Amino acid sequence: ALHLVVSECKPKVKIVDLCEKGDAFIR
């Protein structure tokens, strides 16, 4: 699931911004 979020992060926004939201969602 984590690598999936990272994949979504790359093309859309900076990894920090979107991934942070995704990380919070996973937790």
PDB file of N, CA, C and O in Angstrom:
ATOM      1  N   ALA A   1       0.845  -1.202   0.000  1.00  0.00           N
ATOM      2  CA  ALA A   1       0.000   0.000   0.000  1.00  0.00           C
ATOM      3  C   ALA A   1       0.876   1.247   0.000  1.00  0.00           C
ATOM      4  O   ALA A   1       0.547   2.253  -0.629  1.00  0.00           O
ATOM      5  N   LEU A   2       1.996   1.165   0.714  1.00  0.00           N
ATOM      6  CA  LEU A   2       2.859   2.342   0.821  1.00  0.00           C
ATOM      7  C   LEU A   2       3.434   2.730  -0.537  1.00  0.00           C
ATOM      8  O   LEU A   2       3.421   3.902  -0.915  1.00  0.00           O
ATOM      9  N   HIS A   3       3.942   1.730  -1.271  1.00  0.00           N
ATOM     10  CA  HIS A   3       4.538   2.022  -2.577  1.00  0.00           C
ATOM     11  C   HIS A   3       3.489   2.586  -3.526  1.00  0.00           C
ATOM     12  O   HIS A   3       3.817   3.361  -4.424  1.00  0.00           O
ATOM     13  N   LEU A   4       2.222   2.201  -3.331  1.00  0.00           N
ATOM     14  CA  LEU A   4       1.147   2.711  -4.177  1.00  0.00           C
ATOM     15  C   LEU A   4       0.968   4.206  -3.936  1.00  0.00           C
ATOM     16  O   LEU A   4       0.797   4.981  -4.877  1.00  0.00           O
ATOM     17  N   VAL A   5       1.008   4.596  -2.680  1.00  0.00           N
ATOM     18  CA  VAL A   5       0.872   6.015  -2.335  1.00  0.00           C
ATOM     19  C   VAL A   5       2.018   6.806  -2.939  1.00  0.00           C
ATOM     20  O   VAL A   5       1.817   7.892  -3.481  1.00  0.00           O
ATOM     21  N   VAL A   6       3.216   6.257  -2.844  1.00  0.00           N
ATOM     22  CA  VAL A   6       4.388   6.933  -3.399  1.00  0.00           C
ATOM     23  C   VAL A   6       4.220   7.123  -4.902  1.00  0.00           C
ATOM     24  O   VAL A   6       4.575   8.170  -5.445  1.00  0.00           O
ATOM     25  N   SER A   7       3.682   6.114  -5.568  1.00  0.00           N
ATOM     26  CA  SER A   7       3.471   6.205  -7.010  1.00  0.00           C
ATOM     27  C   SER A   7       2.501   7.331  -7.325  1.00  0.00           C
ATOM     28  O   SER A   7       2.670   8.041  -8.316  1.00  0.00           O
ATOM     29  N   GLU A   8       1.489   7.498  -6.487  1.00  0.00           N
ATOM     30  CA  GLU A   8       0.510   8.561  -6.696  1.00  0.00           C
ATOM     31  C   GLU A   8       1.145   9.908  -6.408  1.00  0.00           C
ATOM     32  O   GLU A   8       0.767  10.921  -6.998  1.00  0.00           O
ATOM     33  N   CYS A   9       2.104   9.918  -5.507  1.00  0.00           N
ATOM     34  CA  CYS A   9       2.752  11.170  -5.115  1.00  0.00           C
ATOM     35  C   CYS A   9       3.600  11.735  -6.245  1.00  0.00           C
ATOM     36  O   CYS A   9       3.523  12.925  -6.551  1.00  0.00           O
ATOM     37  N   LYS A  10       4.392  10.897  -6.850  1.00  0.00           N
ATOM     38  CA  LYS A  10       5.372  11.344  -7.846  1.00  0.00           C
ATOM     39  C   LYS A  10       4.790  12.273  -8.909  1.00  0.00           C
ATOM     40  O   LYS A  10       5.258  13.405  -9.028  1.00  0.00           O
ATOM     41  N   PRO A  11       3.794  11.850  -9.685  1.00  0.00           N
ATOM     42  CA  PRO A  11       3.314  12.678 -10.796  1.00  0.00           C
ATOM     43  C   PRO A  11       2.467  13.856 -10.355  1.00  0.00           C
ATOM     44  O   PRO A  11       2.419  14.871 -11.050  1.00  0.00           O
ATOM     45  N   LYS A  12       1.804  13.747  -9.225  1.00  0.00           N
ATOM     46  CA  LYS A  12       0.857  14.797  -8.834  1.00  0.00           C
ATOM     47  C   LYS A  12       1.553  15.964  -8.143  1.00  0.00           C
ATOM     48  O   LYS A  12       1.734  17.027  -8.737  1.00  0.00           O
ATOM     49  N   VAL A  13       1.939  15.765  -6.899  1.00  0.00           N
ATOM     50  CA  VAL A  13       2.527  16.871  -6.153  1.00  0.00           C
ATOM     51  C   VAL A  13       3.871  16.433  -5.594  1.00  0.00           C
ATOM     52  O   VAL A  13       4.286  15.290  -5.785  1.00  0.00           O
ATOM     53  N   LYS A  14       4.541  17.329  -4.915  1.00  0.00           N
ATOM     54  CA  LYS A  14       5.810  16.943  -4.273  1.00  0.00           C
ATOM     55  C   LYS A  14       5.561  15.785  -3.324  1.00  0.00           C
ATOM     56  O   LYS A  14       4.528  15.721  -2.656  1.00  0.00           O
ATOM     57  N   ILE A  15       6.507  14.887  -3.273  1.00  0.00           N
ATOM     58  CA  ILE A  15       6.341  13.668  -2.465  1.00  0.00           C
ATOM     59  C   ILE A  15       5.950  14.000  -1.031  1.00  0.00           C
ATOM     60  O   ILE A  15       5.129  13.300  -0.437  1.00  0.00           O
ATOM     61  N   VAL A  16       6.520  15.044  -0.476  1.00  0.00           N
ATOM     62  CA  VAL A  16       6.257  15.372   0.930  1.00  0.00           C
ATOM     63  C   VAL A  16       4.781  15.692   1.139  1.00  0.00           C
ATOM     64  O   VAL A  16       4.157  15.170   2.062  1.00  0.00           O
ATOM     65  N   ASP A  17       4.222  16.545   0.288  1.00  0.00           N
ATOM     66  CA  ASP A  17       2.857  17.037   0.492  1.00  0.00           C
ATOM     67  C   ASP A  17       1.831  15.912   0.434  1.00  0.00           C
ATOM     68  O   ASP A  17       1.110  15.670   1.402  1.00  0.00           O
ATOM     69  N   LEU A  18       1.768  15.221  -0.710  1.00  0.00           N
ATOM     70  CA  LEU A  18       0.723  14.209  -0.890  1.00  0.00           C
ATOM     71  C   LEU A  18       1.008  12.966  -0.058  1.00  0.00           C
ATOM     72  O   LEU A  18       0.097  12.378   0.524  1.00  0.00           O
ATOM     73  N   CYS A  19       2.276  12.569  -0.004  1.00  0.00           N
ATOM     74  CA  CYS A  19       2.629  11.351   0.737  1.00  0.00           C
ATOM     75  C   CYS A  19       2.323  11.519   2.211  1.00  0.00           C
ATOM     76  O   CYS A  19       1.929  10.564   2.880  1.00  0.00           O
ATOM     77  N   GLU A  20       2.503  12.730   2.723  1.00  0.00           N
ATOM     78  CA  GLU A  20       2.211  12.944   4.135  1.00  0.00           C
ATOM     79  C   GLU A  20       0.735  12.678   4.389  1.00  0.00           C
ATOM     80  O   GLU A  20       0.378  12.067   5.396  1.00  0.00           O
ATOM     81  N   LYS A  21      -0.117  13.131   3.488  1.00  0.00           N
ATOM     82  CA  LYS A  21      -1.558  12.879   3.625  1.00  0.00           C
ATOM     83  C   LYS A  21      -1.828  11.386   3.486  1.00  0.00           C
ATOM     84  O   LYS A  21      -2.627  10.824   4.236  1.00  0.00           O
ATOM     85  N   GLY A  22      -1.174  10.752   2.540  1.00  0.00           N
ATOM     86  CA  GLY A  22      -1.359   9.319   2.331  1.00  0.00           C
ATOM     87  C   GLY A  22      -0.882   8.527   3.540  1.00  0.00           C
ATOM     88  O   GLY A  22      -1.513   7.549   3.941  1.00  0.00           O
ATOM     89  N   ASP A  23       0.239   8.956   4.117  1.00  0.00           N
ATOM     90  CA  ASP A  23       0.771   8.265   5.290  1.00  0.00           C
ATOM     91  C   ASP A  23      -0.214   8.374   6.442  1.00  0.00           C
ATOM     92  O   ASP A  23      -0.439   7.405   7.167  1.00  0.00           O
ATOM     93  N   ALA A  24      -0.795   9.541   6.610  1.00  0.00           N
ATOM     94  CA  ALA A  24      -1.771   9.751   7.682  1.00  0.00           C
ATOM     95  C   ALA A  24      -3.006   8.890   7.417  1.00  0.00           C
ATOM     96  O   ALA A  24      -3.617   8.363   8.347  1.00  0.00           O
ATOM     97  N   PHE A  25      -3.369   8.752   6.136  1.00  0.00           N
ATOM     98  CA  PHE A  25      -4.538   7.957   5.775  1.00  0.00           C
ATOM     99  C   PHE A  25      -4.305   6.481   6.085  1.00  0.00           C
ATOM    100  O   PHE A  25      -5.192   5.794   6.590  1.00  0.00           O
ATOM    101  N   ILE A  26      -3.101   6.005   5.778  1.00  0.00           N
ATOM    102  CA  ILE A  26      -2.771   4.595   6.027  1.00  0.00           C
ATOM    103  C   ILE A  26      -2.796   4.309   7.522  1.00  0.00           C
ATOM    104  O   ILE A  26      -3.273   3.258   7.950  1.00  0.00           O
ATOM    105  N   ARG A  27      -2.287   5.235   8.306  1.00  0.00           N
ATOM    106  CA  ARG A  27      -2.253   5.034   9.752  1.00  0.00           C
ATOM    107  C   ARG A  27      -3.628   5.289  10.318  1.00  0.00           C
ATOM    108  O   ARG A  27      -3.828   5.175  11.528  1.00  0.00           O
TER     109      ARG A  27
END
